[in-house]
Amino acid sequence: MDEQVSDGSPQEIPGVLHLDMDAFFASVEVRENPRLAGLPVVVGGTGARGVVAAASYPARTRGIRSAMPMATARRLAPDLIIVPPRGDLYREVSAQVMTILHDVVADVEQISVDEAFLDVRGARRLFGEPEQIAALLRRRIREELDLPSSVGGSVSRPVAKIASARAKPDGQLIIPADRTADFLAPLPVGAISGIGPKAQTALERLGVHRIGQLRDIPPATLARALGPRAPEIRALADGNDRTGLGRRTKDRSLGTERTWDEDLTDPDEVRRRITVMADDVARQLRRGGFVTRTVVLKLRAPDGTTRTRSSTLDQPTSSGERLREQVVALWEREHSSLPRIRLAGVRAAHLETADGRAQQSELSERPAGWQDLESAMDRAIERFGAGSLGRGSTLDGAPRTPGRAGPQSPESAPGGDPSALRFP
């Protein structure tokens, strides 16, 4: 679904749903250990630099949020229960959730490990109106997986996501087309994805705190505050946005990053770790049906100095080997001036939907063997878990040679690294 042309009449179907799993990682852990139910549970690292990957709702009532330093979370809740992340388990459950969605709806766009957009207009004949479809999906996820989820619905993708956030926890909220502007008007401008602290400050200088107030600002003034996104944000506030599935693929990215308790000082070790990350990002691309032309390497030193370097490929790819080549080359240019690394990350940006042209272009540039090998690895990892195999250059005892990665420690295996997932 690209765009839906409409006059905004009440008959217009709010056929875009956003389904979001509630506190996904924490909910899975509570399901696996029911004794944790009702307790302040977080999933994350326990080291000095550990962060919260997910927090149960009892933990959230204490002010604990995702991405919060674990030391801060402990101060807020001395009785906090910290559970180490289990990436393989979360991926397995995520696949089960997406299978349920695809059972009911043909047009599903997964945007992270725990959320997806759905165009349910084509499913109405079999399953009823959007409200009924949302209830069906949530009921099946609860009955089959014993997990809570929330759903928002609208004629607009951004509004559906806002609605799902308002439905949490374990609820649903479907906004009729003719009620969209009224629903948005009292909400804070920060509820709109893409309006961050800097934009909020600029709007506050104009006296704008609520979405409804955006409608009273002259277009030129709004453009100075919000930049090129001003027209689409104004359309959203007016209730006229009709963005559907698949409209923002090129603006999206997939990636993974990791902060270590001890700084990395061995260039070969950094090279090995970013190799593991590149393979993980490539699997995310293939799982989502995407290819990328832009690979980004992020590096952070202990003093907070952060460098982000990117490389643009001639042809779109979802190959871990191609991504590895690019990030290793970027690292080789930077490591002499970064003797200690606290954080590293790999990201694929400017995504494109994989199609026959992209795949044929990739095959014409490189031997098909890499694609066959990586497809086989995907199948093996899907069956046996992310820690079941990897490149020989990332296994214990592998030689360390220029351009190659060294031995792999358990903590850096993709399945054991929570940052290898798209956190909620």
Secondary structure, DSSP 4 states (H G I P E B T S, - for coil): --B------TTS---EEEEEETTHHHHHHHHH-GGGTTS-EEEE--STT-BEEEE-HHHHTTT--TT-BHHHHHHH-TT-EEE---HHHHHHHHHHHHHHHHHH-SEEEEEETTEEEEE-GGGHHHH-SHHHHHHHHHHHHHHHH---EEEEEESSHHHHHHHHHHH-SS-EEE--GGGHHHHHTTSBGGGSTT--HHHHHHHHHTT--BGGGGGGS-HHHHHHHHGGGHHHHHHHHHT---B-TTTTGGG-EEEEEEEEEEEE--HHHHHHHHHHHHHHHHHHHHHHTEEEEEEEEEEE-TTS-EEEEEEEEEEEE--HHHHHHHHHHHHHHHGGG---EEEEEEEEEEEEE--HHHHHHHHHHS-THHHHHHHHHHHHHHHH-GGG---GGGSTT----TTS--PPPGGGSGGG-GGGS---
